Amino acid sequence: MSPELVSDIARVAHEKLLSILTECGIEKTAGTCLFASYLVCYLAKTKGLDAVVRGVTVQMMAVYL
C-alpha cells in the first residue's frame, strides 16, 4: 500500500464529507467522525484494500488499513 494511495483516499473522503455536510447545511465536522470513518473505509475497499473501522474513544474513530 503506497502512501500516495492512502493520501488520495483521505483527500477524497475529506472532500466528499465536506460536500455532504454543506448540502445538509452543517458547517462544522464535530460529531461526524463515525460517518467519516465509514466513508474512508468504503473508499479504501473500492481501491482493493482491506479496511475496518475501530472505535478508539468517544471523540475519535480510526480506520485500519
DSSP file (Angstrom, degrees, kcal/mol; ACC not computed):
  #  RESIDUE AA STRUCTURE BP1 BP2  ACC     N-H-->O    O-->H-N    N-H-->O    O-->H-N    TCO  KAPPA ALPHA  PHI   PSI    X-CA   Y-CA   Z-CA
    1    1 A M              0   0    0      0, 0.0    64,-0.0     0, 0.0    48,-0.0   0.000 360.0 360.0 360.0 123.6    0.0    0.0    0.0
    2    2 A S     >  -     0   0    0      1,-0.1     4,-1.9     4,-0.0     3,-0.3  -0.560 360.0-128.1 -87.9 148.7    1.5    3.2   -1.1
    3    3 A P  H  > S+     0   0    0      0, 0.0     4,-2.5     0, 0.0     5,-0.2   0.835 111.4  58.4 -59.5 -31.9    1.5    6.5    0.9
    4    4 A E  H  > S+     0   0    0      2,-0.2     4,-2.4     1,-0.2     5,-0.2   0.895 104.6  49.6 -65.5 -39.6    0.1    8.2   -2.2
    5    5 A L  H  > S+     0   0    0     -3,-0.3     4,-2.4     2,-0.2    -1,-0.2   0.931 112.6  46.6 -64.6 -46.0   -2.9    5.8   -2.3
    6    6 A V  H  X S+     0   0    0     -4,-1.9     4,-2.4     1,-0.2    -2,-0.2   0.913 113.3  49.6 -62.7 -43.0   -3.7    6.4    1.4
    7    7 A S  H  X S+     0   0    0     -4,-2.5     4,-2.4     2,-0.2    -1,-0.2   0.898 110.5  50.3 -62.6 -41.3   -3.3   10.2    0.9
    8    8 A D  H  X S+     0   0    0     -4,-2.4     4,-2.6     2,-0.2     5,-0.2   0.911 110.1  49.8 -64.4 -43.0   -5.6   10.1   -2.1
    9    9 A I  H  X S+     0   0    0     -4,-2.4     4,-2.5     1,-0.2    -2,-0.2   0.926 112.4  47.8 -60.9 -45.1   -8.3    8.2   -0.2
   10   10 A A  H  X S+     0   0    0     -4,-2.4     4,-2.3     2,-0.2    -2,-0.2   0.902 112.5  49.1 -63.1 -41.8   -8.1   10.6    2.7
   11   11 A R  H  X S+     0   0    0     -4,-2.4     4,-2.5     2,-0.2    -2,-0.2   0.935 113.1  45.6 -64.1 -47.3   -8.3   13.6    0.4
   12   12 A V  H  X S+     0   0    0     -4,-2.6     4,-2.7     1,-0.2     5,-0.2   0.911 113.0  50.6 -64.1 -42.6  -11.3   12.3   -1.5
   13   13 A A  H  X S+     0   0    0     -4,-2.5     4,-2.8    -5,-0.2    -1,-0.2   0.916 111.0  49.0 -61.4 -43.3  -13.1   11.3    1.7
   14   14 A H  H  X S+     0   0    0     -4,-2.3     4,-2.5     2,-0.2     5,-0.2   0.927 112.3  47.8 -62.5 -45.6  -12.5   14.8    3.2
   15   15 A E  H  X S+     0   0    0     -4,-2.5     4,-2.0     1,-0.2    -2,-0.2   0.921 114.5  46.1 -61.6 -44.6  -13.8   16.5    0.1
   16   16 A K  H  X S+     0   0    0     -4,-2.7     4,-2.6     2,-0.2    -2,-0.2   0.913 112.0  51.0 -65.8 -42.7  -16.9   14.2   -0.1
   17   17 A L  H  X S+     0   0    0     -4,-2.8     4,-2.7     1,-0.2     5,-0.2   0.941 111.6  46.8 -60.6 -47.9  -17.6   14.7    3.7
   18   18 A L  H  X S+     0   0    0     -4,-2.5     4,-2.3     1,-0.2    -1,-0.2   0.882 112.1  51.5 -62.7 -37.7  -17.4   18.4    3.4
   19   19 A S  H  X S+     0   0    0     -4,-2.0     4,-2.3    -5,-0.2    -1,-0.2   0.925 111.5  46.4 -64.0 -45.1  -19.6   18.4    0.4
   20   20 A I  H  X S+     0   0    0     -4,-2.6     4,-1.5     2,-0.2    -2,-0.2   0.924 113.2  49.0 -63.6 -45.2  -22.3   16.3    2.1
   21   21 A L  H  <>S+     0   0    0     -4,-2.7     5,-3.1     1,-0.2     4,-0.3   0.902 110.6  51.1 -62.5 -40.8  -22.2   18.4    5.2
   22   22 A T  H ><5S+     0   0    0     -4,-2.3     3,-1.5     1,-0.2    -1,-0.2   0.918 107.7  52.3 -62.1 -44.1  -22.5   21.6    3.1
   23   23 A E  H 3<5S+     0   0    0     -4,-2.3    -1,-0.2     1,-0.3    -2,-0.2   0.814 110.5  49.2 -61.4 -29.8  -25.5   20.2    1.3
   24   24 A C  T 3<5S-     0   0    0     -4,-1.5    -1,-0.3    -5,-0.2    -2,-0.2   0.434 118.7-112.3 -88.7  -0.6  -27.1   19.4    4.7
   25   25 A G  T < 5S+     0   0    0     -3,-1.5     2,-0.5    -4,-0.3    -3,-0.2   0.724  70.4 140.8  77.4  21.7  -26.4   22.9    5.9
   26   26 A I      < -     0   0    0     -5,-3.1    -1,-0.3    -6,-0.2    -2,-0.1  -0.860  29.7-176.6-101.4 128.9  -23.9   21.8    8.5
   27   27 A E        +     0   0    0     -2,-0.5     2,-0.3    -3,-0.1    -1,-0.1   0.662  62.6  56.5 -99.2 -18.9  -20.8   24.0    8.9
   28   28 A K        -     0   0    0      2,-0.1     0, 0.0    -7,-0.1     0, 0.0  -0.829  64.8-143.9-117.5 154.5  -18.7   22.0   11.5
   29   29 A T    >   +     0   0    0     -2,-0.3     3,-2.0     2,-0.1     4,-0.1   0.446  57.3 128.7 -93.7  -0.4  -17.4   18.5   11.4
   30   30 A A  T 3  S+     0   0    0      1,-0.3    -2,-0.1     2,-0.1    29,-0.0  -0.330  77.2  17.6 -57.2 131.0  -17.9   17.9   15.1
   31   31 A G  T 3  S+     0   0    0     28,-0.1    -1,-0.3    -2,-0.0     4,-0.2   0.518 101.3  95.6  86.5   5.7  -19.8   14.7   15.7
   32   32 A T    <>  +     0   0    0     -3,-2.0     4,-2.8     1,-0.1     5,-0.2   0.273  45.1 105.6-110.0  11.2  -19.2   13.3   12.2
   33   33 A C  H  > S+     0   0    0      1,-0.2     4,-2.4     2,-0.2     5,-0.1   0.865  80.1  50.1 -65.2 -36.2  -16.2   11.1   12.9
   34   34 A L  H  > S+     0   0    0      2,-0.2     4,-2.3     1,-0.2    -1,-0.2   0.948 113.5  45.6 -66.4 -46.3  -18.1    7.8   12.7
   35   35 A F  H  > S+     0   0    0      1,-0.2     4,-2.1     2,-0.2    -2,-0.2   0.925 113.9  49.7 -59.9 -44.6  -19.6    8.7    9.3
   36   36 A A  H  X S+     0   0    0     -4,-2.8     4,-2.5     1,-0.2    -1,-0.2   0.891 109.1  52.6 -61.7 -39.9  -16.2   10.0    8.1
   37   37 A S  H  X S+     0   0    0     -4,-2.4     4,-2.5     1,-0.2    -1,-0.2   0.912 109.5  48.0 -64.0 -42.9  -14.6    6.7    9.2
   38   38 A Y  H  X S+     0   0    0     -4,-2.3     4,-2.6     2,-0.2    -1,-0.2   0.868 110.5  53.0 -65.4 -35.3  -17.1    4.6    7.3
   39   39 A L  H  X S+     0   0    0     -4,-2.1     4,-2.6     2,-0.2    -2,-0.2   0.933 110.6  46.1 -63.8 -46.4  -16.6    6.8    4.3
   40   40 A V  H  X S+     0   0    0     -4,-2.5     4,-2.6     2,-0.2    -2,-0.2   0.919 112.8  51.0 -61.2 -43.9  -12.8    6.3    4.4
   41   41 A C  H  X S+     0   0    0     -4,-2.5     4,-2.2     2,-0.2    -2,-0.2   0.925 111.0  48.0 -60.5 -45.8  -13.4    2.5    4.9
   42   42 A Y  H  X S+     0   0    0     -4,-2.6     4,-1.9     1,-0.2    -2,-0.2   0.937 112.8  47.7 -60.2 -48.4  -15.7    2.3    1.9
   43   43 A L  H  X S+     0   0    0     -4,-2.6     4,-0.8     1,-0.2    -1,-0.2   0.889 110.7  52.1 -63.0 -38.9  -13.3    4.3   -0.3
   44   44 A A  H ><>S+     0   0    0     -4,-2.6     5,-2.3     1,-0.2     3,-0.8   0.913 108.6  50.7 -62.7 -42.4  -10.4    2.1    0.8
   45   45 A K  H ><5S+     0   0    0     -4,-2.2     3,-1.6     1,-0.3    -1,-0.2   0.845 103.8  57.9 -65.9 -32.9  -12.4   -1.1   -0.1
   46   46 A T  H 3<5S+     0   0    0     -4,-1.9    -1,-0.3     1,-0.3    -2,-0.2   0.724 104.7  53.2 -68.9 -18.4  -13.2    0.3   -3.5
   47   47 A K  T <<5S-     0   0    0     -3,-0.8    -1,-0.3    -4,-0.8    -2,-0.2   0.304 126.5-102.3 -95.3   7.2   -9.4    0.6   -4.1
   48   48 A G  T < 5S+     0   0    0     -3,-1.6     2,-0.3     1,-0.3    -3,-0.2   0.598  78.4 133.6  86.0  11.4   -9.0   -3.1   -3.1
   49   49 A L      < -     0   0    0     -5,-2.3     2,-0.5    -6,-0.1    -1,-0.3  -0.669  59.2-120.8 -93.4 149.6   -7.7   -2.5    0.4
   50   50 A D        +     0   0    0     15,-0.3     2,-0.3    -2,-0.3    -5,-0.0  -0.778  43.4 171.5 -82.3 130.4   -8.8   -4.3    3.5
   51   51 A A        -     0   0    0     -2,-0.5     2,-0.3   -10,-0.1    14,-0.2  -0.996  15.9-177.4-144.0 146.6  -10.2   -1.7    5.9
   52   52 A V  E     -A   64   0A   0     12,-1.6    12,-2.7    -2,-0.3     2,-0.5  -0.998  24.1-128.5-144.7 141.6  -12.1   -1.8    9.2
   53   53 A V  E     -A   63   0A   0     -2,-0.3     2,-0.4    10,-0.2    10,-0.2  -0.774  27.4-174.8 -90.3 131.7  -13.5    0.9   11.5
   54   54 A R  E     -A   62   0A   0      8,-3.0     8,-2.1    -2,-0.5     2,-0.4  -0.995  24.1-126.5-128.0 131.4  -12.4    0.7   15.1
   55   55 A G  E     +A   61   0A   0     -2,-0.4     6,-0.2     6,-0.2     3,-0.1  -0.623  29.2 172.4 -75.2 130.0  -13.7    2.9   17.9
   56   56 A V  E     -     0   0A   0      4,-1.4     2,-0.3     1,-0.5     5,-0.2   0.833  64.2 -23.5-102.2 -55.3  -10.8    4.4   19.8
   57   57 A T  E >  S-A   60   0A   0      3,-2.2     3,-0.6     1,-0.0    -1,-0.5  -0.871  71.1 -91.7-144.4 177.6  -12.6    6.9   22.1
   58   58 A V  T 3  S+     0   0    0     -2,-0.3     3,-0.1     1,-0.2    -1,-0.0   0.823 127.2  43.3 -62.4 -30.0  -15.9    8.7   22.2
   59   59 A Q  T 3  S+     0   0    0      1,-0.1     2,-0.4   -26,-0.1    -1,-0.2   0.495 116.2  43.0 -97.2  -4.9  -14.3   11.6   20.4
   60   60 A M  E <   -A   57   0A   0     -3,-0.6    -3,-2.2     2,-0.0    -4,-1.4  -0.995  54.6-169.8-148.3 137.3  -12.2    9.7   17.8
   61   61 A M  E     -A   55   0A   0     -2,-0.4     2,-0.4    -6,-0.2    -6,-0.2  -0.821  13.2-154.8-116.1 161.0  -12.6    6.9   15.4
   62   62 A A  E     -A   54   0A   0     -8,-2.1    -8,-3.0    -2,-0.3     2,-0.5  -0.990   9.3-147.8-138.4 147.2   -9.9    5.2   13.4
   63   63 A V  E     -A   53   0A   0     -2,-0.4     2,-0.5   -10,-0.2   -10,-0.2  -0.969  15.7-153.1-112.5 125.0   -9.8    3.2   10.2
   64   64 A Y  E      A   52   0A   0    -12,-2.7   -12,-1.6    -2,-0.5    -2,-0.0  -0.870 360.0 360.0-100.6 126.4   -7.2    0.5   10.0
   65   65 A L              0   0    0     -2,-0.5   -15,-0.3   -14,-0.2    -1,-0.1   0.370 360.0 360.0-104.4 360.0   -5.9   -0.4    6.5
